[in-house]
Amino acid sequence: METIEASILFKQNYSAVNPIVINQGGTSSGKTYAILQVLFFLACENEKQVITVAGQDIPNLKAGALRDAQNICSSSAVLQGSLKNFNKTDRVFEFHNGSLIEFKSYDDAQDAKSGKRDYLFVNEANGVQWTVYNELALRTRQRIFIDFNPNTAFWVHDNLMGQPGVQLIISDHRHNPFLLAPQRHKIESLKNSDLELWRVYARGLTGKISGLVLNNWGICEAIPTEARPLAAGLDFGFTNDETGCILVYKQGGMLWVDELLYETGLTNPDISQKLTKAGLSKHTEIIADSAEPKSIEELHRLGWRVTGAKKGPDSVKNSIDILKRYPINITRRSINLREELGRYKWKTDRAGRVLNEPVDSWNHLIDPLRYIALNKLNIHNGGRVRSWVPKPPAPTFDFASFNLLK
């Protein structure tokens, strides 16, 4: 008998009877993973089921839900025996019993009118338009699962919650038995710097995250061919914090940013290998965290042009002031940078007054962006900056063969 590791969220979603199941949760609650486990079970238990996992865009799905789905499948011999094929190009899991799980994104409501399904999972729903959801929902026969971090109220709160046939599950990191203690501590420590962020990400409660530091950014599909590389930015991490690296270009009075690396547990030789694999040339200047001189020297000895960021007493504020002078275009594939920008806000005191200091959390790609601003962009820029408005962003399957962890 195979044992499957599952949390209480799996059991709650699997046993749901309502046609719409909403999973509102804080960061690392395991809600996405649990729902995907449910979808695999449903696909195996019943023949010819069509299951759609819909997300904001394909890069977001690849970095999140699709990666989780591949991990779930590879960790289970029973699921692997039930799986006929995985089409990597079309992102479709095909099963011997005729069921399939597809991962898709939709440009607009018209695009969402194509296809029908038995089950729908709308992943990170606050990045999906209501009109798109509505068309998908109309073409779903059995049940709809929805998940999201509740940064602020949106169409789920306005149009679905409290309606007949809708079940709400609120979760946070305490519902995830597989999360490591340092990660829990990192999430809980938000209470010391910003109560609103703590409510949203540590308790899964609906918030209204205001006071974002940078609002002058939007999404682009690719870096323009005529854009000139400025430098790469690098922030060091290891066990609890990610090592982050971005490459910044400048063109037409605007900045263009592409995410290269975002991963924990990397040594400096690992970083070197990852940057090479990402296509970064050793001729490109890298502006790194000057608080890590030993790491900078080690990367330098590995052949990289690494320079420490020019920090000072007001360097955080100054670098932010510089970045606000430019429209910033973030490539669609830069998922982690986009998420950080959506969380990067000013600290507030206990009275709710905004302080002139950003919350020092989830900034392992934003800090490299600041380093480049300090070293490569002139704070006394006399050039004109273009005005800009951001775009709205055949084996049988036996369920009893699984013994769920308590």
C-alpha positions in Angstrom: 0.0 0.0 0.0 1.4 3.4 -1.0 1.3 6.2 1.5 0.5 9.7 0.2 1.6 12.7 2.1 -1.3 15.1 2.3 -2.5 17.9 4.5 -5.9 18.7 6.0 -6.5 20.9 2.9 -6.5 17.9 0.7 -9.2 16.2 2.7 -11.3 19.3 2.9 -11.2 19.9 -0.9 -11.6 16.2 -1.8 -14.7 15.8 0.4 -16.3 19.1 -0.8 -19.8 18.8 -2.1 -20.4 22.4 -3.2 -20.0 23.2 -6.9 -17.6 26.0 -6.1 -14.8 25.7 -3.5 -12.8 28.8 -2.7 -9.4 28.4 -1.1 -8.3 31.7 0.4 -4.9 31.3 2.0 -1.7 32.9 3.2 1.7 32.2 1.7 3.0 28.5 1.9 -0.3 27.2 3.3 -0.1 24.3 0.7 -3.5 25.1 -0.9 -2.4 24.8 -4.5 -0.5 21.6 -3.9 -3.5 20.1 -2.1 -6.0 21.0 -4.9 -3.7 19.5 -7.5 -3.5 16.3 -5.5 -7.3 16.2 -5.5 -7.4 16.8 -9.3 -5.0 13.8 -9.9 -7.2 11.6 -7.7 -10.4 12.7 -9.6 -8.7 12.1 -13.0 -7.7 8.6 -11.9 -10.9 7.6 -10.2 -13.2 8.5 -13.1 -12.9 7.8 -16.8 -12.7 10.5 -19.4 -12.6 13.5 -17.1 -11.4 16.8 -18.6 -9.7 18.9 -15.9 -8.5 22.4 -16.7 -6.0 24.3 -14.5 -6.3 28.0 -15.5 -3.8 30.7 -14.5 -2.9 34.3 -15.2 -0.3 33.3 -17.8 1.9 30.4 -18.9 5.1 31.5 -17.1 3.2 31.8 -13.8 1.7 28.3 -14.2 5.1 26.8 -15.2 6.8 28.3 -12.1 4.0 27.3 -9.7 1.1 24.9 -10.3 2.6 22.9 -13.2 5.8 22.4 -11.3 3.8 21.2 -8.3 1.8 18.8 -10.5 5.0 17.3 -11.9 6.3 16.8 -8.4 3.1 15.2 -7.2 3.1 12.7 -10.2 6.8 11.8 -9.9 6.5 11.1 -6.2 3.7 8.5 -6.6 4.2 5.1 -8.2 0.4 4.6 -8.4 -0.1 7.9 -10.2 2.8 7.1 -12.6 1.2 3.8 -13.4 -2.1 5.5 -14.2 -0.5 8.2 -16.4 -0.2 7.4 -20.1 1.7 10.5 -21.2 2.7 14.0 -20.3 2.8 16.4 -23.3 5.3 19.0 -22.2 4.6 21.3 -25.1 0.8 21.5 -24.6 1.1 21.0 -20.8 -1.3 18.1 -20.7 -1.3 15.0 -18.5 -3.1 12.1 -20.3 -4.2 9.1 -18.3 -4.9 5.5 -19.4 -8.6 5.8 -18.5 -9.1 8.7 -21.0 -8.9 11.5 -18.4 -6.7 14.5 -18.9 -5.4 17.5 -16.9 -4.5 20.6 -19.0 -2.8 23.8 -17.9 -3.9 26.8 -19.8 -4.2 30.6 -19.7 -6.7 32.8 -21.6 -6.2 36.2 -23.1 -9.8 37.3 -22.8 -13.4 36.2 -22.4 -13.7 35.2 -26.1 -10.6 33.0 -25.8 -12.2 31.3 -22.7 -15.2 30.3 -24.6 -13.3 27.4 -26.3 -13.6 24.0 -24.7 -15.7 22.4 -22.0 -14.5 20.5 -18.9 -15.6 18.5 -15.9 -13.5 20.2 -13.3 -11.9 23.7 -13.3 -9.1 25.0 -11.0 -8.5 28.7 -11.2 -5.0 29.2 -9.8 -4.1 32.5 -8.2 -7.5 33.8 -9.2 -6.7 37.5 -8.4 -4.6 37.5 -11.6 -7.5 36.2 -13.8 -10.2 38.5 -15.1 -13.8 38.0 -13.9 -15.0 37.8 -17.5 -12.5 35.0 -18.3 -13.6 33.1 -15.1 -17.3 33.5 -15.9 -16.9 32.0 -19.4 -14.8 29.1 -18.0 -17.3 28.5 -15.2 -20.3 28.3 -17.6 -18.5 25.5 -19.4 -17.6 23.4 -16.3 -19.9 20.5 -15.5 -18.8 19.3 -12.0 -16.9 21.5 -9.7 -14.7 24.6 -9.6 -11.7 25.1 -7.3 -10.3 28.5 -6.8 -7.2 29.7 -4.8 -5.4 33.0 -4.1 -3.5 35.1 -1.6 -6.0 37.7 -0.3 -3.9 40.8 -0.8 -7.1 42.7 -1.3 -10.8 42.0 -2.2 -11.6 41.3 -5.8 -14.3 39.5 -7.9 -14.3 36.3 -5.7 -15.3 38.4 -2.7 -17.7 40.6 -4.7 -19.4 37.9 -6.8 -19.0 34.5 -5.2 -18.5 34.5 -1.4 -21.7 34.1 0.5 -23.6 32.8 -2.5 -25.5 29.4 -2.4 -23.3 26.5 -3.4 -20.0 28.2 -2.6 -17.7 26.8 0.1 -14.9 28.9 1.6 -11.7 27.4 3.1 -9.3 29.8 4.8 -5.8 28.5 5.4 -2.3 29.6 6.4 1.1 28.1 6.9 0.0 26.4 10.1 -2.1 24.1 7.9 1.0 22.9 6.0 2.7 20.2 8.1 5.6 20.0 5.6 6.8 23.5 5.9 10.2 24.0 7.6 10.6 26.0 10.8 12.8 28.7 9.3 10.1 29.4 6.7 7.4 29.6 9.4 9.5 32.0 11.4 10.1 34.2 8.3 6.3 34.4 7.7 5.4 35.1 11.3 8.2 37.8 11.6 6.0 40.0 9.4 4.1 40.9 12.5 7.1 42.9 13.7 7.2 45.1 10.6 3.8 45.3 9.1 0.5 44.0 10.6 -1.4 44.2 7.4 1.1 42.0 5.6 1.1 39.6 8.5 -2.7 39.3 8.4 -2.6 38.5 4.7 0.4 36.2 4.4 0.5 34.7 7.9 -3.2 34.3 8.6 -4.8 34.2 5.1 -7.2 37.1 5.9 -8.5 39.5 3.3 -6.4 42.6 3.4 -5.9 45.9 1.6 -2.2 46.2 0.9 -1.6 49.9 0.3 1.5 52.0 0.3 3.4 50.0 -2.3 6.9 51.4 -2.9 7.0 51.1 -6.6 4.0 51.5 -8.9 5.8 52.6 -12.0 6.1 49.1 -13.6 4.3 47.0 -16.1 4.7 43.7 -17.9 6.4 43.2 -21.3 6.7 40.1 -23.4 10.4 40.4 -24.2 13.4 42.8 -24.0 13.6 45.0 -27.1 16.5 44.0 -29.4 17.7 47.6 -29.4 17.8 47.8 -25.6 21.3 48.3 -24.1 22.3 46.1 -21.1 23.2 48.1 -18.0 24.3 45.4 -15.6 23.1 42.4 -13.7 22.1 42.7 -10.1 22.8 40.0 -7.5 21.6 39.4 -4.0 23.1 36.6 -2.0 21.0 34.1 0.0 21.2 30.5 1.2 19.0 28.5 3.5 16.1 30.7 4.3 16.5 33.5 1.7 16.7 33.2 -2.1 19.7 34.1 -4.1 18.2 36.5 -6.7 19.7 37.8 -10.0 18.2 40.1 -12.6 19.5 41.6 -15.8 18.6 45.3 -16.5 18.5 47.0 -19.8 17.8 50.7 -20.8 16.1 51.9 -23.9 13.9 54.8 -24.8 14.1 56.4 -21.3 12.8 53.2 -19.8 14.2 50.2 -17.8 13.7 46.7 -19.0 14.2 43.9 -16.5 14.5 40.1 -16.9 14.7 37.6 -14.0 17.6 35.1 -14.2 17.8 33.4 -10.9 15.7 32.9 -7.7 16.7 29.9 -5.6 17.7 28.9 -2.1 20.6 26.7 -1.0 23.1 27.9 -3.6 26.8 28.1 -2.9 28.9 30.5 -4.9 30.0 27.8 -7.4 26.4 26.9 -7.7 25.6 30.6 -8.5 28.3 30.6 -11.1 26.9 27.5 -12.8 23.3 28.8 -12.7 24.2 32.2 -14.2 26.1 30.5 -17.0 23.1 28.2 -17.7 20.8 31.3 -17.7 22.9 32.7 -20.5 24.7 35.6 -18.7 28.0 36.5 -20.2 31.0 36.8 -18.0 31.7 40.1 -19.7 28.5 41.5 -18.1 29.1 43.6 -15.0 27.3 42.3 -11.9 26.4 44.7 -9.1 26.1 42.6 -5.9 25.4 43.1 -2.2 28.5 44.8 -0.9 27.8 43.2 2.6 29.1 39.9 1.1 32.8 40.8 0.1 33.9 37.1 0.5 31.2 36.0 -2.0 32.0 38.8 -4.4 35.7 37.8 -4.3 34.9 34.1 -4.8 32.8 34.9 -7.9 35.5 37.2 -9.2 38.0 34.3 -9.0 35.5 32.2 -10.9 35.8 34.7 -13.8 32.8 37.1 -13.1 32.9 40.9 -13.2 31.4 41.5 -9.8 31.2 44.9 -8.1 29.8 45.8 -4.7 26.8 48.1 -4.6 27.6 51.7 -3.5 25.7 51.7 -0.2 25.4 54.6 2.2 23.3 55.9 5.1 20.4 56.7 2.8 21.1 54.3 0.0 17.7 52.4 0.2 15.7 55.7 -0.1 18.1 57.1 -2.7 17.9 54.0 -4.9 14.1 54.0 -4.7 14.0 57.6 -5.6 16.2 56.8 -8.7 14.0 53.9 -9.7 10.8 56.1 -9.5 12.3 58.3 -12.3 12.0 55.5 -14.9 9.1 53.5 -16.3 10.1 49.9 -15.6 9.1 47.0 -17.8 9.2 43.5 -16.3 9.3 40.4 -18.6 6.3 38.2 -18.2 8.5 35.3 -17.3 9.9 37.2 -14.3 7.3 35.7 -11.9 9.2 36.1 -8.7 10.1 39.7 -9.3 6.5 40.6 -10.2 5.3 39.0 -6.9 7.9 40.9 -4.9 6.9 44.2 -6.4 3.3 43.4 -5.5 4.4 43.0 -1.8 7.1 45.7 -1.5 5.5 48.4 0.6 6.5 51.1 3.1 6.6 50.2 6.8 3.9 51.6 9.1 4.1 52.3 12.8 1.5 51.0 15.3 -0.7 54.0 14.6 -0.7 53.2 11.0 1.5 56.1 9.9 3.7 55.4 6.9 7.4 55.3 7.6 10.1 56.3 5.1 11.5 52.8 5.0 10.3 49.7 3.1 9.5 46.4 4.7 12.7 44.3 4.6 11.1 41.1 3.3 10.6 39.4 -0.1 13.0 41.7 -1.8 15.7 39.4 -3.1 15.1 40.6 -6.7 14.2 44.2 -5.8 17.4 44.7 -3.9 19.5 43.8 -7.0 17.4 46.3 -8.9 18.3 48.9 -6.3 22.0 48.0 -6.5 22.0 48.8 -10.2 20.2 52.1 -9.5 22.9 53.0 -7.1 25.9 52.1 -9.3 24.6 52.7 -12.9 21.9 55.3 -12.9 22.6 59.0 -12.2 20.5 60.3 -9.4 21.0 63.8 -10.9 19.6 62.6 -14.2 19.1 65.7 -16.3 17.5 63.7 -19.2 13.8 63.7 -19.8 11.9 60.6 -18.7 9.0 59.5 -20.8 5.6 59.8 -19.3 4.0 56.4 -18.9 0.9 54.6 -17.6 1.2 50.9 -16.8 -1.0 48.4 -18.5 -3.5 46.6 -16.2 -1.7 44.0 -15.3 -5.3 1.4 -18.9 -4.1 0.5 -15.4 -7.0 0.8 -13.0 -6.8 3.2 -10.2 -7.7 2.1 -6.7 -8.3 5.0 -4.3 -8.1 2.5 -1.4 -4.5 1.8 -2.2 -3.6 5.1 -0.7 -3.1 5.5 3.0 -3.5 9.2 3.9 -1.2 10.6 6.6 -3.1 11.7 9.6 
